Amino acid sequence: MMLSNDDIKFITDCDHLFSYDISCGYCINAVKRFRENFPKEVDFVDNTRWLILLVHIQNHKDNCTYQYSSAYIEGACHFQGETAEMPWVELNQLAPQTRQMNNGHRQDTIIDHHLHWNWMKTSNMGTLSSALPPVPHTDFIQVSQLLSDIIRAKRLFLQKHLAFKTLCTIYASDVPEWNILDHQEWRFRGRGRNKEVQCVYHQDDSKGSFTVLNVI
C-alpha cells in the first residue's frame, strides 16, 4: 500500500505512544532494526514513545516504572494500555466454535459476534442497576448503567482530587522547587546491573536530595 504525502506527514509529525508488556527490552534496538529492514518507517518509529502496561509493569524493576509507566510519561495521563485484552473473555468462549472453521467463515463469525456484543452493550446502557450516589452514607439508588459509570467516575475523581490537595498542602513549601525541575529528564546512576534511574520522582536520599512521593 502506497502512503500519501499527508499520511507520511501524519505518522512522522505526530507523537505516538506504543504500549507493550516488555517495551523496556523491545524498544532498545527498534530504530536500528527498522533502519536496516524498513528504512521508510524509521521516522515513525523514532517518533514513538514506549510504555509498559500498568498491570504488567508491577512485575518489572523500579527503573522501568520511571521510564515506561504512563503515570510518568507526559501527555499519557492515566492510559492503562490493557484495553486490547478486554475482549479476551468473549473470544475465549467463541474460540471452540470457530476452531475448525475455514479462514473466511471464522472471520465472519468473529465479526458477527462482536457486532452483536457491541449492540448489546449499547442497548443496555439504559438498563437499571444499583449504584451508590456521589454523596457518602446514602442508600443505593436505581440508575442506568451509563449513569452508574458516570457516578463511579465522579466519586473516583473526588477521592483523587482530595488526595492531591492534601499532598499539595503538606508539601506546599517544596512545590515551587519541584515545579521548576524537568519532569521528563532522567539519568542512570551506578554501573552494570546495579544502575538506578535518578529523576524528579526518584531521588537519591543518601545525598540529601528531596523525595517526591509516588502517587498514581
C-alpha positions as CSV (number, residue, x, y, z in Angstrom):
1,M,0.0,0.0,0.0
2,M,1.4,3.4,-1.0
3,L,1.2,6.1,1.6
4,S,0.1,9.6,0.5
5,N,2.1,12.7,1.5
6,D,-0.5,13.5,4.1
7,D,-0.2,10.0,5.6
8,I,3.6,10.3,5.8
9,K,3.3,13.8,7.3
10,F,0.9,12.5,9.9
11,I,2.9,9.5,11.0
12,T,6.2,11.5,11.2
13,D,4.9,14.7,12.8
14,C,2.5,13.2,15.4
15,D,3.7,12.0,18.8
16,H,2.9,8.2,19.1
17,L,2.6,6.1,22.2
18,F,3.3,2.4,22.0
19,S,2.5,0.1,24.9
20,Y,3.7,-3.5,25.2
21,D,4.4,-5.9,28.0
22,I,8.2,-5.7,27.6
23,S,8.7,-2.4,25.9
24,C,11.8,-1.9,28.0
25,G,13.6,-4.6,26.0
26,Y,11.7,-4.3,22.8
27,C,12.5,-0.6,22.1
28,I,16.2,-0.8,22.6
29,N,17.0,-1.9,19.0
30,A,13.7,-0.9,17.4
31,V,15.1,2.1,15.5
32,K,18.2,0.2,14.4
33,R,16.3,-2.8,13.1
34,F,13.7,-0.6,11.3
35,R,16.6,1.3,9.7
36,E,18.1,-1.9,8.4
37,N,14.8,-3.6,7.3
38,F,12.2,-0.9,6.8
39,P,14.1,2.4,6.3
40,K,10.9,4.3,5.1
41,E,9.3,3.7,8.6
42,V,12.3,4.9,10.7
43,D,10.9,8.4,11.2
44,F,7.7,7.0,12.6
45,V,9.5,4.6,15.0
46,D,11.9,7.3,16.0
47,N,9.0,9.5,17.0
48,T,7.4,6.8,19.2
49,R,7.4,6.9,23.0
50,W,7.3,3.5,24.7
51,L,5.1,2.4,27.6
52,I,4.6,-0.7,29.6
53,L,1.0,-1.6,30.6
54,L,0.2,-0.6,34.1
55,V,-0.7,-4.2,35.2
56,H,2.4,-5.7,33.8
57,I,4.8,-3.0,35.0
58,Q,4.2,-4.1,38.6
59,N,6.4,-7.1,37.8
60,H,9.2,-5.0,36.3
61,K,12.1,-3.3,38.0
62,D,11.6,0.1,39.6
63,N,13.7,1.6,36.8
64,C,11.1,0.5,34.3
65,T,8.4,2.3,36.3
66,Y,10.0,5.7,36.0
67,Q,10.9,5.2,32.3
68,Y,7.9,3.4,30.9
69,S,4.9,3.9,33.2
70,S,2.2,6.1,31.7
71,A,1.9,7.9,35.1
72,Y,5.4,9.4,34.4
73,I,5.0,10.0,30.6
74,E,4.0,13.5,29.7
75,G,0.6,13.5,27.9
76,A,-0.1,9.8,28.6
77,C,-2.4,10.7,31.5
78,H,-3.9,7.5,33.1
79,F,-3.5,5.4,29.9
80,Q,-3.6,1.9,31.2
81,G,-2.8,0.0,28.0
82,E,-4.9,-3.1,28.8
83,T,-7.9,-2.3,26.5
84,A,-6.8,-4.8,23.9
85,E,-7.1,-7.6,26.4
86,M,-10.7,-6.8,27.4
87,P,-12.4,-8.8,24.7
88,W,-10.4,-11.9,25.5
89,V,-13.1,-13.2,27.9
90,E,-15.5,-13.2,25.0
91,L,-13.1,-14.6,22.5
92,N,-12.2,-17.5,24.8
93,Q,-15.8,-18.5,24.7
94,L,-16.0,-18.1,21.0
95,A,-12.8,-20.0,20.2
96,P,-14.1,-23.6,20.5
97,Q,-16.9,-22.7,18.0
98,T,-14.6,-21.3,15.4
99,R,-11.6,-23.6,15.8
100,Q,-12.4,-25.9,12.8
101,M,-13.9,-23.3,10.5
102,N,-12.1,-22.1,7.4
103,N,-10.5,-18.7,7.5
104,G,-13.3,-16.8,5.8
105,H,-16.1,-18.4,7.9
106,R,-14.1,-17.9,11.1
107,Q,-13.6,-14.2,10.4
108,D,-17.2,-13.6,9.6
109,T,-18.3,-15.4,12.8
110,I,-16.0,-13.3,15.0
111,I,-17.1,-10.1,13.3
112,D,-20.8,-11.0,13.7
113,H,-20.2,-11.9,17.3
114,H,-18.6,-8.6,18.1
115,L,-21.2,-6.6,16.3
116,H,-23.8,-8.3,18.4
117,W,-21.8,-7.7,21.5
118,N,-21.4,-4.0,20.7
119,W,-25.2,-3.7,20.1
120,M,-26.0,-5.4,23.4
121,K,-23.7,-3.0,25.3
122,T,-25.2,0.0,23.6
123,S,-28.8,-1.1,24.1
124,N,-28.2,-1.9,27.8
125,M,-26.8,1.5,28.6
126,G,-30.2,2.5,29.8
127,T,-30.8,-0.7,31.9
128,L,-31.4,0.0,35.6
129,S,-28.7,-1.1,38.0
130,S,-27.8,-0.4,41.6
131,A,-25.1,2.2,42.3
132,L,-24.0,4.5,45.1
133,P,-24.7,8.2,44.5
134,P,-21.8,10.6,44.8
135,V,-22.9,11.6,48.3
136,P,-21.4,9.2,51.0
137,H,-23.6,7.5,53.6
138,T,-26.7,7.4,51.5
139,D,-28.7,4.4,50.2
140,F,-28.3,2.6,46.9
141,I,-30.4,4.1,44.1
142,Q,-31.6,2.6,40.8
143,V,-29.9,4.2,37.8
144,S,-29.0,3.3,34.3
145,Q,-25.7,1.6,33.6
146,L,-24.3,4.7,31.9
147,L,-25.2,6.9,34.8
148,S,-23.8,4.3,37.2
149,D,-20.4,4.5,35.4
150,I,-20.5,8.3,35.5
151,I,-21.3,8.3,39.2
152,R,-18.4,5.9,40.0
153,A,-16.0,8.1,37.8
154,K,-17.1,11.2,39.7
155,R,-16.5,9.6,43.1
156,L,-13.1,8.4,42.0
157,F,-12.3,11.9,40.8
158,L,-13.3,13.4,44.2
159,Q,-11.1,10.9,46.0
160,K,-8.1,11.6,43.8
161,H,-8.7,15.3,44.0
162,L,-8.8,15.3,47.7
163,A,-5.6,13.3,47.9
164,F,-3.9,15.7,45.5
165,K,-4.9,18.8,47.5
166,T,-3.8,17.1,50.8
167,L,-0.3,16.4,49.4
168,C,-0.1,20.0,48.0
169,T,-0.9,21.3,51.5
170,I,1.6,19.0,53.2
171,Y,4.4,19.8,50.8
172,A,3.5,23.4,50.0
173,S,6.9,24.8,50.7
174,D,8.6,22.2,48.3
175,V,6.2,22.5,45.4
176,P,7.7,25.7,43.9
177,E,11.1,24.0,43.8
178,W,9.7,20.8,42.3
179,N,7.8,22.7,39.6
180,I,10.9,24.2,38.1
181,L,12.5,20.8,37.6
182,D,12.3,18.9,34.3
183,H,9.8,16.1,34.9
184,Q,10.9,14.3,31.8
185,E,14.6,14.2,32.4
186,W,16.1,11.1,34.0
187,R,19.6,9.6,34.1
188,F,21.3,6.4,35.3
189,R,23.4,6.3,38.4
190,G,25.8,3.4,39.1
191,R,27.2,0.7,36.8
192,G,26.1,-2.5,35.2
193,R,23.0,-4.2,36.5
194,N,23.1,-2.0,39.6
195,K,22.2,1.2,37.7
196,E,19.3,3.1,39.1
197,V,17.2,5.8,37.4
198,Q,17.5,9.2,39.0
199,C,14.7,11.7,38.3
200,V,12.3,14.0,39.9
201,Y,10.2,11.1,41.1
202,H,13.1,9.0,42.4
203,Q,15.8,10.9,44.2
204,D,18.9,9.7,46.0
205,D,18.2,10.3,49.6
206,S,21.8,9.5,50.6
207,K,23.0,12.7,49.1
208,G,20.4,14.8,50.9
209,S,18.1,15.2,47.9
210,F,14.4,15.6,48.5
211,T,12.0,12.8,47.6
212,V,8.9,13.3,45.5
213,L,6.1,11.0,46.6
214,N,4.9,8.3,44.2
215,V,1.2,8.9,43.8
216,I,-0.5,7.2,40.9
